Every structure is written in structure tokens, then in C-alpha cells.
């Protein structure tokens, strides 16, 4: 797969959106509706009036938190961060603009989102802007979690993942699940080129049943070249899946895996949490958003 390492730990997300926009990267768009429905379900079973705590793993610049807690779409974020106005700002000015941008679009019932990512700059940005209540720049694949992360994870009721599952193993999940005071749901969009078996086994050892959506898959992004497409088609075929009409049509595809306690899976079918049928993420060039006063 093509490496995009350079865009994941910049001081702000502009390079991220400039690089991934032309490739039609859209997994957070698919996650938006699923995660909102999952939060609503977790809220109904929560004790007390505290908002549901969501842990977004591989959270990057807080994009899932932005889509979960604000009246904004992924298309609008592409327009925002690739606009001429955004290009003219320093990172400090962009942070101030973004604070106002998200505050004006904040939903009345926001979840409490904490983020985990090894990218220090991305975590810092998401916290500065107010997308994350807490952020942890840690890599649990190579080192145990900090005491502060474990304290924050105690209240987690939903774990979300829209990217990075390829690089994750039970080493990331086990300490988080062990620290949680209440049963946790895990909603993960995982590339079809990647096996989720070891993570699902870890979740099963912690009392969670993993269901995989079978009605349809979800586009991730376009391939960068023919070599990447050949890799994806071969990997999907080797995994026993059919690439025709999906990877053969030029896109990586993900599958939604939802892990929950058995009683929750029985009470709320996975189909009730699936996103509504809708067109794929728009690819046309968006209009520039208005420039903030004084910027």
C-alpha cells in the first residue's frame, strides 16, 4: 500500500485533506451515522446523566469527533481545509478559526470523545481545537499505556476505528478493555485486505461478540496506482472474498465489524445501526467557505 506517513503528524490537517481528497477517502463519512446511532444506543443504557465516553483509536486530527459531535459533513471538512482562506492562515490562526467553526456547529447532545494516536502533533491539534476532551499520543503496540490513559479509559463505552486497524493487534485493545468499568462496544471499519481475527478473538475473550455487516461494504479510497490495486485484489481473493465490483472497480473497501456483549447484540440488531442508503461521498470541487472576521 502507498505510504502517507508524512500527512498524519503535521501541525494541522490541511496536508491530510489535500492529499486524501483527490483519492476520495471517505471512511469517516460512513462512520458518522453508525457512530451516532451507537452513541444513542449506549446513552439509553448509561447510568446517570453523564454523556457517553467514546475512545477513538487512531484518531488522527479528531475527524471522527468532528463528525460525531458537530453538524458538519466530511465533504464540508474537505472544503474547509482545502480552501484558499485556510491556505492563507498560520497554524495558530487556523486553530482559532477552527474553534469558532466547530463551536458554531456543536450538537446539543455531544459525546465525550477521547483520542488515541501515536501522532503527537495531530493529537495536539485536536485537543487545541476542542474536538477531543483528552488526547493521548501513545503507541500501545510498542509500549504499555500510561496511567492517565487507563484512567480516562475507565469510562469508555464505545471504541471507534476508521483507519489503522491494519497496524493494530490485541496489545492495543486488551489494556483498554481491562480498564473499562462498563461493557464496551467496538465499532471498526477494517480494510478487506486485513484480517480482523486476532482482534475479534481478543474481544471475545473479554465477553464481546463480533458481528460483521454482510449487506454491503464501504469504499475507503481510490487506489494510487495499478500496483496497489493488484495488491488489494490479491489480498482480498486470498482472504476468500470476491473483489469483483469492489476492488476491481478501483477502490479499497472496508467492512464494518461491531463487537458487543451478547445481550446487546440480541436487543439491537446490527442492521438497525447500519447507515442509511445514500450516494457516495461527493468528489466535485467544493466552494470556499466564508472567511472569519479578522482572520
C-alpha positions in Angstrom: 0.0 0.0 0.0 1.1 3.6 -0.7 2.5 5.2 2.5 1.0 8.5 3.6 3.1 8.9 6.7 4.0 12.5 6.0 0.4 13.8 6.3 -0.5 12.1 9.6 1.6 14.2 12.0 1.6 17.7 10.7 0.8 20.7 13.0 -2.7 20.9 11.4 -4.9 18.8 9.0 -4.5 20.8 5.8 -2.0 18.5 4.1 -4.1 15.5 5.2 -7.2 16.8 3.3 -5.2 18.0 0.3 -3.6 14.6 -0.1 -6.6 12.4 0.5 -9.3 14.5 -1.2 -8.3 13.6 -4.7 -8.3 9.9 -3.7 -11.9 10.2 -2.4 -11.0 9.0 1.1 -14.4 8.6 2.8 -14.4 6.1 5.7 -15.2 8.7 8.4 -18.2 9.7 6.2 -19.5 6.1 6.5 -18.7 6.0 10.2 -20.6 9.2 11.0 -24.1 7.7 11.0 -23.1 4.4 12.5 -21.2 6.0 15.4 -24.1 8.4 16.1 -26.5 5.5 16.3 -24.2 3.6 18.5 -23.7 6.5 20.9 -27.5 6.9 21.1 -27.9 3.2 21.9 -25.1 3.4 24.6 -26.8 6.6 26.0 -30.1 4.7 26.5 -28.3 2.1 28.7 -26.0 4.5 30.6 -26.3 5.1 34.3 -26.7 8.7 35.3 -26.8 11.8 33.1 -23.1 11.9 32.0 -22.5 11.8 28.2 -21.2 8.6 26.7 -17.4 8.4 26.5 -16.1 7.4 23.1 -12.4 6.4 22.6 -11.4 6.9 19.0 -8.3 4.8 18.2 -6.0 6.1 15.5 -7.9 9.3 15.9 -5.5 11.5 13.8 -6.7 15.1 13.8 -10.1 14.3 15.5 -12.1 13.9 12.3 -14.4 11.3 13.8 -15.0 13.5 16.8 -15.8 16.4 14.4 -18.3 14.4 12.5 -19.9 12.8 15.6 -20.4 15.9 17.6 -21.0 18.6 15.0 -23.4 19.4 12.2 -20.8 19.0 9.5 -20.1 16.5 6.8 -16.8 15.1 5.5 -17.3 16.9 2.2 -17.6 20.2 4.2 -14.4 19.4 6.0 -12.6 18.9 2.7 -14.0 22.2 1.5 -12.9 23.9 4.8 -9.3 22.7 4.9 -8.5 22.9 1.2 -10.0 26.4 0.8 -7.9 29.5 -0.2 -8.8 31.0 3.1 -7.4 28.1 5.1 -4.2 28.1 3.0 -3.5 31.7 3.9 -3.6 31.1 7.7 -0.8 30.1 10.0 -1.4 27.1 12.2 -2.2 29.3 15.2 -4.7 31.3 13.1 -6.3 28.1 11.8 -6.7 26.8 15.3 -8.6 30.0 16.3 -10.7 29.8 13.1 -11.5 26.1 13.9 -12.5 26.8 17.4 -15.2 29.1 16.2 -16.1 26.9 13.2 -16.8 23.9 15.4 -18.4 25.8 18.3 -20.9 27.2 15.9 -21.8 23.7 14.7 -21.8 21.8 18.0 -24.6 19.4 18.5 -26.8 19.7 21.6 -26.0 16.2 22.8 -22.3 15.7 22.2 -20.4 12.6 23.3 -17.3 12.9 25.4 -14.5 11.9 22.9 -11.0 10.9 23.9 -8.4 10.1 21.3 -5.5 7.7 21.0 -2.9 8.1 18.3 0.9 7.9 18.1 0.9 11.2 16.1 1.8 13.9 18.7 1.0 16.9 16.5 -2.3 15.6 15.4 -3.4 14.9 18.9 -2.3 18.3 20.0 -4.3 20.0 17.2 -7.5 18.0 18.0 -7.2 19.0 21.7 -6.4 22.7 20.9 -9.4 23.0 18.7 -11.7 21.3 21.2 -12.6 18.2 19.2 -11.1 15.9 21.9 -11.7 16.3 25.6 -8.5 14.3 26.2 -5.8 13.0 23.8 -3.1 10.5 24.2 -0.1 10.3 21.9 0.8 6.7 22.7 1.5 3.5 20.7 0.2 0.6 22.7 1.7 -1.8 20.1 5.1 -1.0 21.4 4.7 0.2 25.0 2.1 -0.2 27.8 -0.5 2.5 28.2 0.2 5.4 30.6 -1.7 5.7 33.9 -3.5 8.7 32.6 -4.8 6.9 29.6 -6.0 4.0 31.7 -7.8 6.4 34.0 -9.6 8.1 31.0 -10.4 4.6 29.5 -12.3 3.6 32.7 -15.4 5.4 31.4 -15.2 4.3 27.8 -18.5 2.8 26.5 -17.7 2.9 22.7 -14.5 2.4 20.8 -14.4 3.6 17.2 -11.9 2.9 14.5 -12.0 4.2 10.9 -8.3 3.7 10.0 -5.2 2.0 11.3 -6.7 -1.4 12.1 -4.1 -2.9 9.7 -1.4 -1.9 12.3 -3.3 -2.9 15.4 -3.3 -6.1 17.5 -4.7 -7.3 20.9 -1.9 -5.4 22.5 -3.8 -2.2 21.9 -7.2 -3.5 22.9 -6.6 -5.7 26.0 -5.5 -3.0 28.5 -8.3 -0.6 27.4 -10.9 -3.3 27.9 -9.4 -4.4 31.2 -9.5 -0.8 32.4 -13.2 -0.1 31.4 -15.7 -0.1 34.2 -18.7 -0.9 32.0 -19.2 -3.2 29.0 -17.7 -1.6 25.9 -18.8 -1.7 22.3 -16.2 -1.7 19.5 -17.2 -0.3 16.0 -14.4 -0.8 13.5 -14.2 -0.2 9.7 -11.5 -2.5 8.5 -10.0 -2.9 5.1 -10.9 -6.2 3.3 -7.2 -6.7 2.7 -6.7 -7.0 6.5 -7.6 -9.9 8.9 -9.6 -8.9 12.0 -9.5 -12.4 13.5 -6.9 -11.8 16.2 -8.6 -8.6 17.4 -12.0 -10.3 17.4 -10.6 -13.2 19.4 -9.3 -10.7 22.0 -12.7 -9.0 22.2 -14.3 -12.4 22.6 -12.0 -13.2 25.5 -13.4 -10.1 27.1 -17.1 -11.1 26.6 -17.8 -9.3 23.3 -19.4 -11.0 20.3 -18.3 -9.6 16.9 -20.8 -9.3 14.1 -19.7 -8.3 10.6 -22.0 -6.4 8.3 -22.7 -8.6 5.3 -25.2 -6.5 3.4 -22.6 -4.2 1.8 -19.1 -3.0 2.1 -17.9 0.6 2.3 -15.5 2.4 0.0 -12.3 3.7 1.6 -10.4 5.5 -1.1 -9.2 5.1 -4.7 -6.0 3.2 -5.5 -3.0 5.3 -6.2 -1.7 3.1 -9.0 -2.1 -0.3 -10.7 0.3 -2.0 -8.3 -1.8 -1.0 -5.3 -4.9 -2.3 -7.0 -3.2 -5.6 -7.8 -2.1 -6.0 -4.2 -5.7 -5.3 -3.0 -7.3 -7.7 -5.4 -4.8 -10.5 -4.5 -5.2 -9.9 -0.7 -9.0 -9.9 -0.8 -9.0 -13.0 -3.0 -6.6 -14.8 -0.7 -8.9 -14.0 2.2 -11.8 -15.8 0.5 -13.7 -12.6 -0.5 -14.8 -11.6 -4.0 -13.1 -8.4 -5.3 -15.3 -8.0 -8.4 -17.4 -4.9 -8.4 -15.4 -3.6 -5.5 -11.6 -3.6 -5.6 -11.7 -4.4 -9.3 -13.6 -1.1 -9.7 -10.7 1.0 -8.4 -11.4 1.4 -4.6 -10.2 -0.1 -1.4 -13.3 -1.3 0.5 -13.8 -1.8 4.3 -16.2 -4.0 6.3 -17.9 -2.9 9.5 -17.2 -5.1 12.5 -19.3 -4.4 15.6 -18.4 -6.1 18.9 -20.8 -6.0 21.9 -22.0 -8.1 24.9 -24.3 -10.9 23.6 -27.3 -9.4 25.3 -26.8 -6.1 23.5 -26.4 -7.8 20.1 -29.7 -9.6 20.8 -31.6 -6.5 21.9 -30.4 -4.3 19.0 -29.8 -5.9 15.6 -26.7 -4.8 13.7 -29.0 -3.8 10.8 -30.6 -1.1 13.0 -27.2 0.6 13.3 -26.2 0.5 9.6 -26.1 3.8 7.8 -29.0 4.9 5.6 -28.6 4.2 1.9 -27.1 7.3 0.3 -24.8 8.4 -2.6 -21.0 8.0 -2.2 -19.0 11.0 -0.9 -19.1 13.8 -3.4 -15.9 14.3 -5.5 -16.5 17.6 -7.2 -14.6 20.6 -6.1 -16.4 22.4 -3.3 -16.9 26.1 -2.9 -14.8 28.0 -0.4 -16.4 28.6 3.0 -16.7 32.2 4.3 -13.6 33.8 5.8 -13.9 34.5 9.5 -13.8 38.1 10.7 -10.4 39.3 11.5 -8.6 36.3 10.0 
